[in-house]
Amino acid sequence: IAARADAGDQAPREDLWAAKTEANRAAIWAVERAVGLIGNPGLGIQALPVLEVDYRRLPDDLPQILAYESKWDPKSPYWSDIRYHEARIEEDARRQLVDMSILLFERLGCRDYARFDFRADAHGQIKLLEANPNPGWCWDGKLNIMAGFAGIRYAELLRQIIDAAQARIAEKRVGQSPAQLPVVVPMPAPQQPRVATA
């Protein structure tokens, strides 16, 4: 410290800033997981298998985030190098993520379906990254990938979301069952899923 003091006060501040930045980066860019929920409070909420985002193939100079390019730019490494798999975590950790997601679902007034994204830092501290009350219904989106982990086909995923909405609406209409509500038939999934190219 004495040697650095000779160089003026700026050097220690810069070192401190660099250390804080590196510590924050380590905390922010840790493991990312997502929980998908279908249903409604009081009528039953189903948790899909927890998804984990795998950034290991992403070039080191790119931030480990699901950027705009990961959804819309097939030429980007964000599109081609990010993978998703079912999280391999202990049951207690999975239950904690699901319980937090259900609590958020209820407190935020979500309906029918939602997705909650989390990051865990190097010490395992879980942070909410995003509460998404209207995640994409797209066939190559995270919600459908999670459903696939459970063996649920795309059309069935849409059916479950629609059934949850019908049950919620029916509950508000005294004496009317979900079977009496209009039925919406989901469109079939495209034949070929999006294939990432290296």
TAWOPE-V911820 format. One record per run of one state. SS is the DSSP state (A for helix, B for strand, O for the rest). FROM is the first residue (numbers start at 0). LEN is the number of residues. Records with the same first field share a line. If there is no record, write none. Layout:
SS=FROM-LEN / FROM-LEN
//
This chain:
O=0-1 / 6-2 / 28-2 / 40-3 / 47-3 / 54-14 / 72-4 / 80-2 / 86-4 / 107-4 / 120-5 / 132-9 / 149-4 / 172-5 / 180-18
A=1-5 / 8-20 / 68-4 / 76-4 / 90-17 / 141-8 / 153-19 / 177-3
B=30-10 / 43-4 / 50-4 / 82-4 / 111-9 / 125-7
//
